[in-house]
């Protein structure tokens, strides 16, 4: 299934087309703690006036796996990649947690049907809009 998935299944990682494009046009800028690799166009190609940058995920292609320091670089918020400077995480930044949507570990608030709870009765503080 390795070659088949590399040709057709983009969400499992890079496809053959992405691998070829990256080999031909990309310059490796750095790697993060999860093994994701970050690239920039060798030829200085620009998209919307900004340098062309992309990430090749190590495993599942899930955008929430891009750490904050690399997110800023990918989106051209900062010009210098985290590998070229001493990056220190802010105290309010949290470690990565995978996106749990669609799994049994997804957040389900009190009263959610998926949680099996009952919603509390309306308290009367809500007045719906009615067209006239």
N, C-alpha and C positions, 0 to 999 in steps of 0.2 A: 504494500500500500504506500510505501515511501515515495516512489517516483510519481505515482498517480496523484497523491495528495499534493506534491510539490507543483504539479502542472495545473491542477484545477481548484484546490481548496485553499483559498487565501486566508481564512480565519485560523488555520493551523500554523501559520507562519508565512515565510516568503514563498512565492511561487517561482517557477523557472524564469518568467518574465521579469519579476522583481530582482531576482538574483543577477540576471544578465544586465539589467539597467544599472544596478548598483555597482557591478564590476566595471562596467564601461564608463559611467558618468559620476560615480560617487567617490568621495574621499572620507575615510573613517575619521571621525572627530573624537569619539570616545565611547565608553561603555559604562553603564550604571551598575548598581549593586545586584540587580536582578538578571544581568546578562544581556539586557537590551543594548543594541548597537546603534549609534547615531551617526548620520552621514550628512554631508553637504556637497553640493554640485562642484565638481572639479573645475569646470569651465566657467564658473561664476554665473551660471544661469539664474535668472530671477523670475519670481512669480509675483505679480502685483507690485513690483518695485523692491521686493525683499529677496534675500538669497534663498534658493531652493534647498530645503532641509527635510529629512525624513528619518524615521526610526524603523529598524527591523527588530521585531519582538522575539524574545527567547521563549518560544512556546506560543500559547494562545494570544492572538492579536486582540488585546483588551486595552483601550485607551487609558483606563484608570491605573494602569501599571507604569505610566510615565511619572517619575518622581518630580516634585515641584521645581527642583533646580534645572532639570532638563526641559520641563514644560515651558519655562520662560525662554529658553534658547530656541526650542522648536518653533515657537510662535513669534519669534523675532522681538520679544520684549527686551531681551538683553542680547548684546552682540558677542560677548565672550562666553564660550562654553564652560561649564563647571570644571572641566579638566584643565583649563588654562588659568584658573585662579583658585585661591583657597576659599572653598565654599563651606560655610558653617550654617547648619540648619537653625532656623529661628525656634525659640522655645515653644511657640504655639503650633509648630508643624508636627503632624502626627506621622507615625510610620504607616506604610502602605497596608491597606486592607483590601482584599479582592472584592469586586462587585458581586454581591450575593443575590441580586435580583433573579427571580425564577428558581431559586433553590430553597430547600427547607429552612435554611438559615437566614432568609430574607427578613427584613424588618416588617413586622405586622403590628400595627397599632391596636390599642384596646378597642374592641368593638368590631374588628375586622372579621369578615366572614371566614377567611383562611385561618384565623386564630381560634375560631369556634366560640367567640364571645358574643354577647348581646350588646347592642348599642343602648346607651341610656336614653330615656324618654326626652323629648324636646322640653326645654325649660321655659319656653314662651318668650325668650329674648330675641328670637329671630322672626322677622316679618318679611315674607316673600314678596318680590315685586310682581305686580299684576298689571298687565297692559290695560289701558282704558279705552 
